[in-house]
Amino acid sequence: MSAEKTPEEKIYDVVIIGAGIQGAGVAQAAATDGYKTLVIEKFSQAGLGTSCKSSKLIHGGLRYLESGQFKLVKECLRERKTLLKNAPNLVKLIPFYIPVYAHSLRPAWLIFTGLCIYFLFSLKPFSIVKKTAWSSLDGLNLKNLKIVFKYYDAQTDDKKLTQAVINSAEKLSCEIIYDADFLSSHTQNKTHLLSYIKNKKTHNIKCQCIVNCTGPWVNETQTKISPTLSTPAVDLIAGTHIIVDKELEQGIYYIEAADKRAVFVMPWKNQQTLIGTTEKKYTGDINSIAPSEEEKTYLLKTYNQYFKTQLSQKNIVTAFAGLRVLPRSENSAFNKSRESIIIKNTESPKLITLVGGKLTAYRASADEVLIEIKKAIKPSSTTKPYSTKDIPL
């Protein structure tokens, strides 16, 4: 029996750069369809970049109805249903509460209308919390409180979910190389010749299709690939969360900051509370993103407006910041589109770049990428493909 081939001697169908949730999703989809797949990841594990710095929600995005993103909300609610079925230990339904006050910028009728649309898309009912139950809502400030809506969405551990998806891809024979820095790629005889560094050694491999799933590093990665593929103008939006030493018992609170943005107050591990997120355009070093004192103060101030127990900087156990990639537009970060963008070339070998996208909709985005892969190349395996929709995590 011949020795197993080293990566340098192999020719892959698909090489995915980046093992965040989007890269993990594409890897799972490609491997499921029989493509010989390799993932190159700069960190020591999957999901250690932006994918572990989200709000940890698997949701339709009630607030996106306000900016007319109905297609996105419907898709995300469909994906939420799939994840609740496939990953019951990682994705769980949890009550969400929306308190409406006399001073709230969004009136009760507007929220009621949004929840009605949400119900039509998800078939999960909402309700109005009785006044007699308000005192049990984790110390919610009752002064000038007019009404409290209750509905259901889901919560997850984003890092564990990403790692579950990549583990699923590995079980389907996808290969993953961690602690590897992508160097460059060029084409020769309709094949990508790709180089990366691991353990200070340069490695070279060949493939028929490259998929760039590097999140906030997407443009930096794109410059290393030849021929070039132009990407749309994007903004990097920094989002900070804080974790405080306060326990919540009833569920997640969907509150409104002074600047009209939505902020979530969520129960988290170790009887702590997760509060986030901020949204601010970021132009600094991608590798040095960190929570600012201004952002932490903003989140504390927003929390303190809604709860009787007042928190200070001393209550912050830790904080983290991540970067979203959103299409550049004149809209505020709050109103920018959250839909993923797929850019691809028309010649061979295939080059695909996935820009943006939501944690909840990672599988749907991966399916769209898979459609583009199928147009260009046939899988090496003759195994009958099946949908990731049916794979438990």
N, C-alpha and C positions, 0 to 999 in steps of 0.2 A: 504494500500500500504506500502510495506516495505521501510525502509530508504535506501537512496543511499549508496552503499558500499564505504568504504574508500579504498585508493590505496592498503593498506596492505592486504585487503581481496580479492583483484582481482588477477586473473591470466591472464597475457597478452600473446598474441602470440609473439609479438616483442617488445623489449625494446632497444631503441637507445640512446647511450650515446654521447651527443654533439649536439648542435643545430646551428652549423655553416651551410654553404651552403650545404655541403655533407650530414650532418645529417638531415637537413630540406628536402633535396631531397629524401632521403631514407624514411623518415616519410611520405611524400606525396605519394610516390609509394606504400608503404605497406598499408596505409589507403585506398588508391584508390582500392586496390585489396581485401579489406575486412578484413584485419588483424587487430585485436585489438592491437593498437599500443600506446606506451608511450615513450616520449622523456624526458631524464633527462639532464638539462643544468645548468652549474655552474654559469653563469652570469644571470643578471636580465632580459635580453632580448635575442632573437636569434641574431646571427651574430655580437656579440660584441668582438669576439676573432680575429683570423686571417682573417676571412671572410670580415671584414670591413677595411682591410688594404691592399687590392689589388690595381692594377692599374685601376680598375673600367672599364675594357674593356670586351665586349662580342665579341670575335674575333676568327678567325681561327688560328691565330698565324703565320703570314707570315714568321717570322724568324725561325720557327721550320722546314720549308722546307730545310733550310741549313744543318740541322743535320739529314735529312732523315726521319722525323716523319710525313710521308704523311698520314698515317691512322688517326693520331691524328688531323691533320689539316682538313681533310675531315669530320671527326666526328664533330669537333667544328663548322665548317661552317654549317653543317646540324642543329646543335643545335642552332646556331645563328638565323637561319631562323625560327625555332620553337618559340624562345623567342621573336623575333620581332612580331610574330603573337599573342602570348599569353600574352605578357606584353608590349603593345605599349606605355604605359605611363612611363615605367621604362627602356626600352631598345630602343635606337634610333640610326639609321644610321647617321654617321657623316663623313665628308671628312677627309682623311689622306693624308699628303703630305710627300714625301720622296725627300729631296734635295740631289743631287749628285755633289760633288765638284772635282776639279782637284786633290786634296789630299785625297779623300775618299778611304777607304780601299776596299770597294765593288764597282766594276765598274758598269756603267749603264747597260751593257748587262746582268750582273748577276741579277740585280734587275728586269730588264725587263723580264727575263726568269722566275723568281719567281712569278712575277705578272701574267704572262701567265698561269702558273700552278694554281695559286689562282683563276683566272677567270674560268678555266675549272672546278674547284671544286665548285665554288660559283655562277657562271653565272652572277656575278656583274662586269661590265666592268671597266677598268682603263683607264687613259688618261695621256697625257703629257701636262703640263701647259705651255701655250704660254709665251714667254719672256716678252711680253707686260703686262702680268698680274703679273709678279714677284714682282713688287713694292707694290702690295696690300697684300702680304703674311706676315702680322703682323710684319714687320720690319726684315724679314729674311735677313741675310748677303748675298749680291749679289756678293761679290768679289770672283772670280774664280769659280762661280757657273756654272755648265755645263748643268744640266737638272733637272727638278722637275717632279716627278711622282705624280699622284693623284688617289687614289682608295677609296673604302668605307668599313668601318667596324663599329662596334657599341660600344656605351658607356652606362654605367649604374651607378646607386648608389648601390654598392654591399650590403650595410647593408639593404637598403630598399628592394632589391630583395630577400635577404635571409628571411626577415621578411614576405614578400608576400608569399613565398613558404611555410613557417611554418604556416601562417594563413590559407592557402589553406588546409594544412593537418588537422588543427583544425576543419575546416568546414566539413571534412570527418570523424569526430569523433576521431581523434588522440588526446591524452591527453599530455599535456606538463607541466613539473614541473621545474620552474626556481629557481635560488638561491639554487641549490641542489648539494652537492658534493658526487660523487660516492665513496663509501667506498670499497666494495668488492663483489665478487660473488663466489659461489661454487655450485656444482651440487648435487642433491639428487633425486633418482627415476626418472631419465631422465628429470629433471626440474632444471632450474637455480634459485637459491635462492639469491636474490640480495639485497644489503643494501646501503642506501644513507642517508646523513644528510641534514636536512632542519630545519632552526630555532632552531639549537642546539639539535634537536631531531633525533634519528636514526629511519629510516623507513625500513621495509622489504617487498619485493614483490617477486612474482614468474613469470617466463616467459619461453617460449619454445625456444626463440632465442634472443641472444644479438648481437647488431651490434655496434662495436666500431668506432665512427666517430669523434674522439677527436683531429684530426689535429696534431699539434706539440706535443700534450700530449699523442699521440697514444701509445708509448711504456710504459709510466708511467701508463696509464690506463690498459694496457695489463698485467702488473705485479700484478694487483689487482684481476685478474680473474683466477679462477681455474676450470678445468685443464688448464695448460698454453698452449698458442698457439704461436709458434715461428714466429716472423716477420722478414722480410728481413732487411739487414743492410741499414740504411737510413742516409742521412745528413740533418741537418736543415740549410736552407739557409735564411739569413736575407736580407730583402729588405726594403730600406728606400725610402720614397717619401717626397718631400717638397711642400708646397703650398705658392705661392708668390703673392704679390700685383700687378700683371700685368695681363691685360685683353687680351685674344685672341679672334679674331672675325671669322677667316676663318675655323678653324678646328684643328685637331691634327697633330703634327709634329713628324715624326719618324726619329730620328737623331742617329748618330753613335758616340759613345764616343771614346776617344783616345785608349782604350783597346779593341776596336772592338765590344763592347756590344751595344745593342739597348737601347735607352732611349726615352721615350715618353714625349712630351710637350703638355699638354692637357688643353682646357678650362674647368673651374670648377665653382662652385657656387660663387655668390657674386662678379662677375667680376674678379675672381682670376684665377690663373693658377696652375695646378698640374704637377709636374715634377718627373719622376721616371722610373725605379727603379734601385737600386743597387742590387748586388748579392754577398754575402759574407758568407762563411761557419761560422756557429754560434755554439759555444760550451758552452755558458754561461747559466745562469738561464733563463728558458723559460718564467717565469713570470716577468722578468725584462728587456725584450728586449726594446731598445730605440735607436733612431737615433744617430749616432755618428757625431762629428764635421767633421771628415774625409769624411763621406758619404755625408753630406750636401754640403761640399766644392766641392766634385766631381761632384755633380749634377749642382751646380751653374757654375762651370767651363765648363761643357759640354754645358749648355745653352748658356753661353757667347760666345762660339766658333761659334754659329750659328745665333745669333741675334745681331742687332746693339745696342739695349738698353742693357747696362751692369748691371747685378744684383749683389748685395752683400748680406751679412748676414742680413743687415737691412731690406731687402725686404722679408725675410721669415716670413710669418704670423704664420705658424705652420709646424710641421713635424711629421711623424709617421713611425713606423717600424713594420713589420710583419714577420712571419716565414713560409717558404714553406717546405714541407716534400718531398724530392726527393730521388730516389734510389741511393745508394752509388755506385760510379763508378770512373774511372780515369779521366773521362771527366770534363771539367770546369763546373761550375754551369750553365753557359749560354747554354751548349750543353747537359746537362743531360735530360733524358726523363721526360716529363710532364704527361705521362699516369698514370691513377690511378692503384693501385695494390689491388686486393682482395684476402685476405687470409682467409681460412675457415677450420674448422675441418671436420672430416668424420663421427663422431659419434653423438649420441643424448645426450643432447640437443644441438642445433645448436649455433655455435659461429662464427661470421664473423667480420673481421677487414678490414676497407677501409683505404688505405694509399695513400696520395697524391691526385692528380686530379686537374683539372682546374675549375675555376668558370664557364666558358662557358659550360663545359661538365657535370655539376653536375647531370642533369637529365639522361643522358646516363649512368653515373656511377651508379646511383640509380637503373636503370633498370637491370643492371648486378647483383647488390646485390639482387634484388627481385627474379631473376632467382634462385639464391642459396637458398633463403628463401623457395621458392615454392618446391624445391627438398626435403625439410626436413619436412615442416608442412603445413597443410591445414588451410585456413583462418576460423575464427569463424563465420564471416558473410556469408550468402548465396547470398548476393547481387552480381549481375553480374559485374565482374571487367571491367574497361575501362582504357585506357592509359592516363598517365599524359601529353602526347603530345597534348591532346585535352582540357586541363584545362586552362582557362584564369586566369591570376594573377592580 
